[in-house]
Amino acid sequence: MTIDFKDQVAIVTGGGTGLGRSHALQLAARGARVVVNDLGASRDGSGGSVSVAKSVAEEIIAAGGQAIANDADITNEEQVASMVQQTVDQWGRVDVLVNNAGILRDKSFVKMSLDEWRVVVDVHLNGTAYCCHAVWQLMREQGYGRIVMTSSSSGIYGNFGQANYGAAKFGVIGLMNVLHIEGRKYNIRVNTLVPSAATRMTEDVMTENMLQQLKPEYVTPAVLFLASHDAPSRQILAAGGGNYAVAKLIEAEGVKLPEGQRTPENIATVFEKISDVSNGIEVVEGMQHIERMVKKPVDPLG
């Protein structure tokens, strides 16, 4: 099976550098017409220039592909809507959206200002939502769409000094879960990438050896798979250094305490069993979780 994107149109946010550049180039190499979106800001989100997006678009065109550069700020709803309209005016549709754009404002929580909280959440979570919302109705009408979110190990597991970033990156997984449910009857598939790559976001926290092993181009095949015609949906796919692994949220079988014994002391008594995930399951919808809570038989204490 060969994965290609012939006659498809893809938008890649943050497509001017690092992972986004790699995604844009490899999508174009496989036939996609690509909108390279990049505000051209620095790592902390300051400044801006369309030149980085233009550079990648020109690289695609020079290689025989089709691309346009766009410098919309993804935290601005009007600019995002304009970007999607520009894409439709140019090529008539949007098949693939890769939400890649991001910034960092790392500080321990006690030192983090609420402005530093807001700006990071605004880019990673709200910006992703704005881009998804702008293409959503179009994809429904087309009866086709592939959306790739970008989370991180900080979002799933946590990293010191990244409360704002980690919260936003876990938030996009929640967004994926709901859009998967709402989009499936329209053939819209939504997945999340968890990349480990040597980019300007990570260059000062990795050794030279790690940077050499974690090239962005090793991550992009995961994006191409998640954005492909036969892609799965609602998957969290970690990728880095040639390693690819699905991450899942697992719920323990748990314990249902009898009425009259539902006390914090009894929870403490059976917490080891409550925490045992050896027979855990992947819950795929919120209502499934609620039904499990209601239907589970009572476990006698003692």
Secondary structure, 3 states (H helix, E strand, C coil): CCCCCCCCEEEEECCCCHHHHHHHHHHHHCCCEEEEECCCCCCCCCCCCCHHHHHHHHHHHHCCCEEEEECCCCCCHHHHHHHHHHHHHHHCCCCEEECCCCCCCCECCCCCCHHHHHHHHHHHHHHHHHHHHHHHHHHHHHCCEEEEEECCHHHHCCCCCEHHHHHHHHHHHHHHHHHHHHHHHHCEEEEEEEECCCCCCCCCCCCHHHHHHCCHHHCHHHHHHHCCCCCCCCCEEEEECCEEEEECCEECCCCCCCCCCCCHHHHHHCHHHHCCCCCCEECCCHHHHHHHHHHCCCCCCC
